[in-house]
Each structure stands twice: as structure tokens, then as C-alpha cells.
Amino acid sequence: MILAIDIHYDNHNGLVAGVAFKSWVDVDPDNIYVTKIKQVGDYVPGQFYKRELPGILKLLHEYDLKPECIVIDGYVYLDGCSKPGLGKHLYDALHGNVKVIGVAKKPFAGISKAYAIYRGSSKQPLYITSAGEALSTAKLHILSMYGIYRMPTMLKKVDQLSRLNGSAHLPQ
């Protein structure tokens, strides 16, 4: 199973969403998962993982998910190879047993163009970093994902799910 995860915050609460799929080229998810998180810590520059990681781990635990790979909205390594970001902290929290691929929409200071990919006809790159998976393979996976636009369809879907407000809108 491949699991794409995203988190959205409203004040100090958040919603973690996950979409599970079997193949990088899948059009629709096999399953959708959501969990609410309360009293999320404040954003601290350079320590984004402290805000996001507990929610991701809660989603994995709550649904007893055992993905082969997790795709996050953000960086595994902020500089591409050594400065840990959210994805590296997630990889370590899962004891290196789950591959983690980060897909970031904006460049982090110091990230080289070696981590950029261009999807569809977009002039704006996505920045790919990974742990447990070779960068070249991670880039191919994201390039092969369904959708003709810059953001693959599955990543758009998980972003939209994370932005849902209130339980009345949550998928059952």
C-alpha cells in the first residue's frame, strides 16, 4: 500500500487525511482515512515536524496502517540529502521500515535543481526528496502518478480531504 498524507490546521486543531492506493498510476484511492488532532503546537520555523509528526503517527496508529511507502506534502531532507525535515523524522519514527517520499511545492533555501521535477506542462517544479527509496526512483514514482497537472490527482485529493471542516463533511 502507498499512503499519501496531508494535514490542515484551523487555529490549534487539525485534520490529518490519508489516501491509500496500490499502484503509482492508480486513478482513485482504495481507501480514505481521516483523523482529528486537537491542540496542535505552534509553528516553530525549522521544527515543522514537531507540529505535523504526532498527527501522522496518530492516523497510522488509529487505523493500524502499514504502508510500504508514505508520500508527504513537504520535505524529507530540507537540503535534499542531510538536513532532516518532516519526512526524515517520520522515517526515523517508523524505524526505517517505511519508505518516505516528500513532495514540496516551494524550494527550501539551499535545495538544488537536482531535486526538481516538472509534471505536465507546468513551468513550476515540484521538489522531491526521499528516505528508504533512491531519489531517482522516488522522482519516477511521482512523475508516473495519475493526472496531467503539476500536482498528481492523489495528492490533490488528500490535500482537499485535509481541508474539510467539521465532522459533517468527513468521509464515512
N, C-alpha and C positions, 0 to 999 in steps of 0.2 A: 504494500500500500504506500502511496505517496500522499502526503498531507500538506496542503497549503494552509498557512495560518496568518491571521491578521488581527489586530487589536485596535479598538477605537475607544476614546475616553470622553466622558461627559462630566465635567468637574473632577471629582476624585473617584468616580466609579468608571467601570469599563465593561466592554463586551468583547470576549475572545471568540472568534469564529474560525472554524476549520472546514475545509472541503477535502474529502478523500477521493482518490481516483487510482486506477490500476496502471494506467499507461500514460506516458507524457503526451501522447496525441489524443487522449480522450476528449470528447466534446462536452460531456456532462459528468458531474460528480456522482460517485456511487453512494456517498453519504455526506450529510451535513451535520456539523456539531457546533453548538454554541454554549458558552457558559458566562455568567456574570461575575465580575470581580468588584469588590467593594473596598473603599478606602485605599486606592492606589496611591503610592508615594508620589511626591512632587518630582517633576522632571529636573534632573541634575545633568548639565552638559558633560559629556564624556562617560556618563554612567547610566545611559538609557536602559541597559539591560536590567538594572535594579527595579525598574518600573514594569517592564514587559515580561521578564522571565517567570515570575510567580504565576501570572495568568496563563501562560503557555503550559507550564507544568501542571496547573490545575486542570486544564482542558484534557491533557493527556491522561492524567490520573482518573478524573471523573468518568471518562468513557473507556478506560483501560485500553487506550490506543497504543499500538505497537507498530508504527510505520517504519518502512525501510529508509525513507527519506522525508525530511521536512523542508518545505520552502517557506522562507520568512520574507516579510517586507522589511528590508534593511540589509545590513552588512554582517557577514561572518567575521571578517577582518576589516577594520576601518581603513587600513593602508593596503589591503589586498592579501597580505601574507603574514604579518606578525602582531599587529596591534589588535587585541581582541575586541570584537563588537558583540552584539546580542547573540548572533549565531554561534560564535565560539563558546560563549558562556552556556548556551543551550546544549551544544555538542558535549561539553565537559559535564554538565549536569546529567546527561544521559550516558555518561561513562564511555563515550566514543562508539556506542552501539548503533547510533542512528546517523546517517549522513545528513548534513545540513547545507542547504544552498540559500544564499542570500541574494535577493533581487532588489536593488536600490534604484530609485528614480533620479536621485541627485548625486553628484560627485561629492565625496568627502575629501577634505583637504589632504593632498598627497596621494590620492588614488590615481594610478596611471591609466592610460588608454588601453593597456593590455587587458583590463577587466571590463571593457565596454563591449556591448553587442548592440546591433541595430536590428529591430524587428519591423517587418512590413516596410512601409515607405517612410517611416519616421526618421527625422533628422536628429532626434534626441535619443541618446543611448540609454540603455539600462546597464547598471554596473553589477557584475556577477562575482561573488566570492563564495568559497565553499570550504567545508571541513569534512574529511572522510570520503571525499569524491574529488578526483582530479579536476582542476579548473577547466581544462579543455572539454571534459565530459559534461561538467555542470553547464557550461555555455551551450553545448549542443542540446542538452535537455531543454533548456529554456527556449532556445530557438525553435525546437520541434513542437512546442506546446501549441495547441489549437488556438486559432484566432489570427486575424490578418493585421491587427493593430499592434502598436508598441507593447501594450500590456497583454499577455495571454489571457484568454477568456476565464480560465480557472482563477487567476489572480485577481481579475476584476470582480468575479463573483464573491470571493472571500472578503474582499475589501467592502463590497456592498453589504454583505451579511454583518460585518463587524460594526457597521454604521447604523444598524437598526436600533430604534429606541423603544424601550418598553416591551414587556412580555407579550403584549397583544400582537406584536409584529414578529415575534420569534417563530422560526420554523418549528414544527412539532416533530 
